[in-house]
Amino acid sequence: MSFTIYPAIDMRGGKCVRLLQGDYSKETVYGDSPFEMAKRFVDEGSEWIHMVDLDGAKEGSRVNDQFVLAVANDLGAKVQIGGGIRTEEDIEYYLNNGVQRVIIGSLAVSETELVKSWLAKYGDRIAIGLDAKDGYVATHGWIETSEKKAVDLGIELANAGAETFIFTDIATDGMLSGPNVKAVVELAEATGKEVIASGGVSSMEDLRLLKESSVAGAIVGKAIYTGKFSVKEAVEEVSSC
């Protein structure tokens, strides 16, 4: 299995930001232009860009979509987008306008049967975002925690056609403390599908560990923004090991 680096661009108010453990009150701004940030990542060798509309996640509708479409259509990168995708119209809007993959998060919990119907229709162009607190799925921009275990929901949706999962351990997100490899591998083994790890990556060793664990890829945010390593270095590392 190939291993893919997904540089993260989280958007709020049209800027590139990072939140600490999903807390909207703990925001750091790292750039004024999502497009320029994405261009930098593509120039350094990234094939994919992971974008999150934080305003959309909180409000339940597309807010920063113009930046997403600009990156998808003007840079030649593959884009996966999450945040504010609540309807089939949202899915088609992105997929019909150059975006490679959309991420469904909260609805996978609250409207599971609806999401299953979308999986049947759009297949691998939908990724399921499972953001977990203590193993349970968190929803609505990580503000609420459900009573459904991430692994159980993963198995259910894999059986319905999900091919890609993005797993975030909220406890590690933005902390540079290392990813929760055990939980990521558990989900991958339980579903038999591709799982992208998100949260906590802080070093090349973390990337090597994830790749050796047969994980499909890693979303990297704060480590890049704070200079732990560059996208170029990350891409070269996983290509060589």
LINLIN-V508486 format. One record per residue. N is the residue number from 1. OMEGA is omega in degrees with one decimal (999 if undefined). Layout:
{{N:OMEGA} {N:OMEGA}}
This chain:
{{1:176.4} {2:-178.0} {3:-173.3} {4:173.4} {5:178.4} {6:174.9} {7:-173.7} {8:171.8} {9:177.2} {10:-173.3} {11:173.0} {12:-177.9} {13:178.9} {14:-179.8} {15:175.1} {16:-176.8} {17:168.7} {18:175.3} {19:176.6} {20:179.9} {21:176.6} {22:-177.3} {23:-177.6} {24:179.3} {25:-179.9} {26:-173.4} {27:171.1} {28:178.7} {29:-178.4} {30:178.5} {31:-178.4} {32:-175.3} {33:174.8} {34:-178.8} {35:-179.2} {36:177.5} {37:178.6} {38:179.2} {39:177.8} {40:-179.2} {41:178.4} {42:178.7} {43:179.4} {44:172.1} {45:-179.7} {46:176.9} {47:-177.5} {48:169.9} {49:177.7} {50:-177.1} {51:178.8} {52:176.1} {53:-176.6} {54:175.5} {55:179.7} {56:179.5} {57:-177.5} {58:-174.1} {59:178.3} {60:177.1} {61:-179.2} {62:179.5} {63:-176.4} {64:-173.3} {65:-178.0} {66:178.4} {67:179.4} {68:-178.6} {69:178.2} {70:178.8} {71:-177.2} {72:-172.4} {73:-174.0} {74:-176.1} {75:-178.4} {76:179.1} {77:170.3} {78:-177.7} {79:167.1} {80:-173.6} {81:174.3} {82:178.8} {83:176.8} {84:179.0} {85:-172.2} {86:-174.7} {87:175.3} {88:175.6} {89:177.4} {90:-179.9} {91:-177.5} {92:178.0} {93:-179.4} {94:-175.7} {95:178.9} {96:-178.3} {97:168.8} {98:-179.9} {99:-176.0} {100:-172.6} {101:175.7} {102:-177.4} {103:176.9} {104:-177.7} {105:-174.0} {106:-177.1} {107:178.8} {108:177.7} {109:-172.3} {110:-178.3} {111:-172.4} {112:-178.1} {113:176.8} {114:179.4} {115:176.7} {116:178.7} {117:177.0} {118:177.5} {119:178.6} {120:-176.2} {121:-172.1} {122:173.6} {123:-172.0} {124:175.4} {125:172.0} {126:170.9} {127:178.1} {128:178.1} {129:177.7} {130:179.5} {131:-169.1} {132:168.7} {133:-179.7} {134:176.3} {135:-179.0} {136:-175.5} {137:174.7} {138:-174.4} {139:174.9} {140:179.5} {141:177.7} {142:-178.3} {143:-177.2} {144:176.6} {145:-177.8} {146:177.0} {147:-177.2} {148:178.3} {149:-177.7} {150:-178.5} {151:-179.4} {152:178.7} {153:177.9} {154:179.3} {155:-179.0} {156:-177.7} {157:173.9} {158:177.8} {159:-180.0} {160:175.3} {161:177.9} {162:-179.5} {163:-176.2} {164:175.3} {165:172.7} {166:-175.6} {167:176.6} {168:170.5} {169:-173.1} {170:-179.2} {171:-177.5} {172:-172.7} {173:178.7} {174:-174.9} {175:-177.2} {176:-174.9} {177:-176.8} {178:-178.9} {179:175.7} {180:-174.3} {181:-178.8} {182:-177.9} {183:178.8} {184:179.9} {185:178.2} {186:179.1} {187:179.8} {188:-179.1} {189:-177.7} {190:-176.6} {191:-174.6} {192:-176.9} {193:178.5} {194:178.3} {195:177.0} {196:-178.8} {197:179.0} {198:176.5} {199:170.4} {200:-178.2} {201:-175.7} {202:-174.5} {203:174.6} {204:178.8} {205:176.3} {206:-179.8} {207:178.3} {208:-179.0} {209:178.9} {210:-179.9} {211:179.5} {212:-179.4} {213:178.5} {214:173.2} {215:-173.4} {216:-177.6} {217:179.7} {218:171.7} {219:-175.7} {220:-178.9} {221:-171.4} {222:-179.5} {223:177.4} {224:-175.3} {225:-179.5} {226:172.9} {227:176.8} {228:172.4} {229:-179.5} {230:174.2} {231:179.6} {232:179.7} {233:-179.8} {234:-179.8} {235:179.6} {236:-179.1} {237:-176.2} {238:176.3} {239:-174.2} {240:-174.2} {241:999}}
